[in-house]
Amino acid sequence: MDHPVIKAIEDRRSIRSFRAVPVTDEQVSLLETAALAAPSAVNYQPWHLSFVRQPALLDEINRTAVEAIGRDPAYNIFFHAPLVVFIAADTSRKWGVLDSGIAVQNIALAAHDLGLGSVIVGMAEAAFENPTGDALALRVGFPAGHRFAISIAIGVPAAGKPPHENQPNRITRIE
Ligand SMILES: Cc1cc2nc3c(=O)[nH]c(=O)nc-3n(C[C@H](O)[C@H](O)[C@H](O)COP(=O)(O)O)c2cc1C
């Protein structure tokens, strides 16, 4: 198929197993470029993105979320990925969370293009909705007036995954 963007969209999968290999500075720069290129309502760009490669901070966010959700303490919401991007949305903007969702998909597709795997992780919200969430948000670098919208864990894939089953009945064509 001579439609590389459509092919990338079709080939992307949620990857939940990563090799213990760092994501490089160059890869991080390219992911940042892809994120910031996302469209947004009236071009307000109502997001803040934190690219975190610090294992201790990722562990702490994971532990806080896992405890808040009541999951098995052995569970890792980021699947031990070496990079997690946290996107916080400007709460004063009507489309802030939607715009952040578009940015996260740009990152997922860019990661795929770089041969990396990714999984979007909503569960991290539990860490920021916690009583210690505001302190955590400060440490992650969320500016005032921004709230966690979504996160994405990224790394070199250690395993693949079949595509999800599409639901064509979710489409109506009117001609
Ligand atoms: C908003 C959003 C939140 C998600 N949160 C999680 C999550 O917390 N943990 C997880 O393992 N997957 C999460 N996912 C990934 C979905 O489970 C996944 O996209 C879906 O099962 C379809 O599989 P695919 O991405 O391989 O096509 C999330 C996806 C989206 C879009």
The ligand as a MOL file (V3000), in Angstrom:
LIG
                    3D

  0  0  0     0  0            999 V3000
M  V30 BEGIN CTAB
M  V30 COUNTS 31 33 0 0 0
M  V30 BEGIN ATOM
M  V30 1 C -7.7210 6.9890 26.4880 0
M  V30 2 C -7.0570 5.6260 26.5540 0
M  V30 3 C -6.6810 5.1240 27.7820 0
M  V30 4 C -6.0310 3.8810 27.8510 0
M  V30 5 N -5.5780 3.4340 29.0660 0
M  V30 6 C -4.9430 2.2510 29.1400 0
M  V30 7 C -4.3900 1.8280 30.3820 0
M  V30 8 O -4.4710 2.5040 31.4080 0
M  V30 9 N -3.7360 0.6350 30.3900 0
M  V30 10 C -3.5740 -0.1280 29.2630 0
M  V30 11 O -2.9680 -1.2020 29.3510 0
M  V30 12 N -4.0770 0.2730 28.0570 0
M  V30 13 C -4.7360 1.4390 27.9800 0
M  V30 14 N -5.1990 1.8880 26.7650 0
M  V30 15 C -4.9560 1.0900 25.5460 0
M  V30 16 C -6.2300 0.3860 25.0440 0
M  V30 17 O -6.5140 -0.6980 25.9030 0
M  V30 18 C -5.9930 -0.0650 23.5990 0
M  V30 19 O -5.8130 1.0610 22.7910 0
M  V30 20 C -7.1640 -0.8840 23.0500 0
M  V30 21 O -7.2900 -2.1070 23.7470 0
M  V30 22 C -7.0260 -1.1970 21.5570 0
M  V30 23 O -5.8260 -1.9020 21.3060 0
M  V30 24 P -4.7310 -1.3270 20.2930 0
M  V30 25 O -4.2510 -0.0140 20.8590 0
M  V30 26 O -3.6470 -2.3590 20.2450 0
M  V30 27 O -5.3870 -1.1240 18.9730 0
M  V30 28 C -5.8230 3.1220 26.6790 0
M  V30 29 C -6.2130 3.6490 25.4370 0
M  V30 30 C -6.8040 4.8860 25.3760 0
M  V30 31 C -7.1700 5.4520 24.0090 0
M  V30 END ATOM
M  V30 BEGIN BOND
M  V30 1 1 1 2
M  V30 2 1 2 3
M  V30 3 2 2 30
M  V30 4 2 3 4
M  V30 5 1 4 5
M  V30 6 1 4 28
M  V30 7 2 5 6
M  V30 8 1 6 7
M  V30 9 1 6 13
M  V30 10 2 7 8
M  V30 11 1 7 9
M  V30 12 1 9 10
M  V30 13 2 10 11
M  V30 14 1 10 12
M  V30 15 2 12 13
M  V30 16 1 13 14
M  V30 17 1 14 15
M  V30 18 1 14 28
M  V30 19 1 15 16
M  V30 20 1 16 17
M  V30 21 1 16 18
M  V30 22 1 18 19
M  V30 23 1 18 20
M  V30 24 1 20 21
M  V30 25 1 20 22
M  V30 26 1 22 23
M  V30 27 1 23 24
M  V30 28 2 24 25
M  V30 29 1 24 26
M  V30 30 1 24 27
M  V30 31 2 28 29
M  V30 32 1 29 30
M  V30 33 1 30 31
M  V30 END BOND
M  V30 END CTAB
M  END
